[in-house]
Amino acid sequence: MCGRVFVKTTIPDMVRRFEFAHPGDVERLGNGFPLWNGAPSLTYPIIIREELSTSMAGFVSARWGLVPGWARDGGGRPPPVNARCETIATNGLFRKAYASRRCLVPVDGYFEWQQLDASGKRKQPYAIAMKDDEPFAMAGIWEEYADKITGELIRTFAIATCEPNELMATIHDRMPVILPPADYMRWLGPEPDPRDLMKPYPSDLMKMWPIHSKVGSPRNNTPDIIDEIGRPDIIDLKGHGPDDLFDL
């Protein structure tokens, strides 16, 4: 799964790196980035297809945690942050968004926790990124719902997950779907079921390293969050880890 990310790139730099997409209004998010310990419920820049009838893509802002359009009050339980590729086309929460509202979620990396005992409480956090340290795009889906008080349309998203590659399998049984640039526009396009794109990203293009346990709290949002530690930093997450998030 994917329940925490880091975006060490500024918003202007992110827009330049993904220059095929119009910048839209995401510059207003600039004060919140870089984001070293990004959790669900925060607002992120994502890339969507502007109109299904065109090939134009653009940046928009969206809240992490998918709320279907029919949930007019924003829903009750915590919204899902991940959508499993095995059921994304059939699950009632995801199928309409998957068919016509797919998105790219640009990040510099994400975090995962390795479970070290049967209780699930002793875990070691890791940071995961590309070997070349370049930003990359996760495959996502997005929705909009109307705020019951203001009527404002609120955009939300979830990240698709798949089986792990060889690297990720050493610490976890899921990973986010990461797309190569050549597949960006196909994922954003009108094709209703591009399921062959939802597969593990090549291990040889990725890296991961152990980090300090303070990543467990989203309140810790400083550059040293992603510093590698020289020894295991096993912790009891006490509710701060991604396994507490709603994943379908």
MOTA-V435710 format. One record per pair of residues at least 4 apart in sequence whose ideal C-beta (glycine too) atoms are under 7 Angstrom apart, sorted by sequence separation. I is the first residue (numbers start at 1). J is the second residue. If there is no record, write none. Layout:
i j
I J
I J
This chain:
i j
9 13
10 14
11 15
12 16
13 17
14 18
23 27
29 33
38 42
50 54
67 71
71 75
75 79
84 88
87 91
91 95
94 98
95 99
96 100
97 101
98 102
117 121
129 133
130 134
147 151
164 168
165 169
168 172
179 183
183 187
184 188
185 189
201 205
211 215
229 233
237 241
9 14
51 56
83 88
90 95
115 120
117 122
146 151
147 152
164 169
179 184
186 191
201 206
215 220
220 225
239 244
38 44
50 56
88 94
89 95
116 122
130 136
214 220
50 57
67 74
116 123
146 153
147 154
168 175
187 194
9 17
15 23
49 57
50 58
67 75
115 123
116 124
164 172
179 187
186 194
48 57
89 98
114 123
144 153
145 154
164 173
47 57
48 58
88 98
113 123
114 124
144 154
164 174
165 175
187 197
215 225
47 58
83 94
113 124
144 155
164 175
186 197
214 225
47 59
48 60
67 79
113 125
114 126
65 78
66 79
80 93
142 155
143 156
161 174
162 175
29 43
45 59
46 60
65 79
66 80
111 125
112 126
142 156
161 175
183 197
211 225
11 26
65 80
111 126
142 157
161 176
162 177
211 226
11 27
29 45
45 61
46 62
65 81
111 127
112 128
141 157
161 177
211 227
64 81
140 157
141 158
159 176
160 177
211 228
212 229
11 29
43 61
44 62
109 127
110 128
140 158
179 197
210 228
211 229
11 30
26 45
43 62
109 128
140 159
141 160
209 228
210 229
216 235
10 30
43 63
44 64
109 129
140 160
213 233
108 129
138 159
139 160
177 198
212 233
216 237
11 33
41 63
42 64
210 232
213 235
10 33
41 64
178 201
210 233
217 240
10 34
40 64
41 65
216 240
9 34
40 65
68 93
175 200
216 241
7 33
8 34
21 47
7 34
66 93
108 135
7 35
8 36
107 135
6 35
18 47
106 135
107 136
6 36
6 37
7 38
14 45
106 137
107 138
6 38
29 61
105 137
4 37
5 38
26 59
104 137
105 138
4 38
11 45
22 56
24 58
26 60
4 39
24 59
26 61
105 140
165 200
21 57
22 58
23 59
24 60
25 61
104 140
162 198
164 200
165 201
167 203
3 40
20 57
21 58
22 59
103 140
162 199
163 200
165 202
166 203
21 59
102 140
103 141
138 176
139 177
160 198
162 200
165 203
102 141
103 142
138 177
167 206
101 141
138 178
139 179
40 81
101 142
167 208
101 143
136 178
137 179
98 141
15 59
97 141
97 142
126 171
97 143
94 141
137 184
52 100
139 187
105 157
103 157
105 159
48 103
47 103
46 103
47 104
114 171
46 104
83 141
114 172
139 197
46 105
47 106
112 171
139 198
112 172
44 105
45 106
110 176
74 145
88 160
72 145
69 143
71 145
72 146
131 205
66 141
68 143
69 144
73 148
83 158
85 160
104 179
130 205
131 206
67 143
69 145
72 148
82 158
85 161
130 206
131 207
66 143
68 145
79 156
81 158
82 159
83 160
84 161
85 162
3 81
67 145
80 158
81 159
128 206
129 207
82 161
2 82
62 142
104 184
128 208
1 82
127 208
126 208
127 209
104 187
126 209
104 188
126 210
127 211
102 187
126 211
102 188
124 210
125 211
18 106
125 213
67 156
66 156
125 215
63 154
65 156
66 157
125 216
14 106
63 155
66 158
85 177
62 155
63 156
64 157
99 192
46 140
48 142
61 155
62 156
60 155
62 157
46 142
9 108
127 226
7 107
8 108
6 107
7 108
5 107
6 108
6 109
5 109
89 193
111 215
5 110
4 110
89 195
4 111
2 110
124 232
124 233
124 234
46 157
123 234
122 234
123 235
85 198
122 236
123 237
121 236
121 237
109 226
17 135
116 234
123 241
14 135
120 243
113 237
9 135
113 241
113 242
55 185
57 188
2 138
52 190
49 188
48 188
49 189
93 248
2 159
91 248
2 161
1 161
87 248
81 245
84 248
81 246
82 247
83 248
80 246
81 247
79 246
80 247
78 246
80 248
77 246
1 174
2 176
37 215
39 218
37 218
37 220
37 221
36 221
35 221
36 222
36 223
37 225
36 225
36 226
40 245
6 225
6 226
4 242
3 242
1 242
3 245
1 247
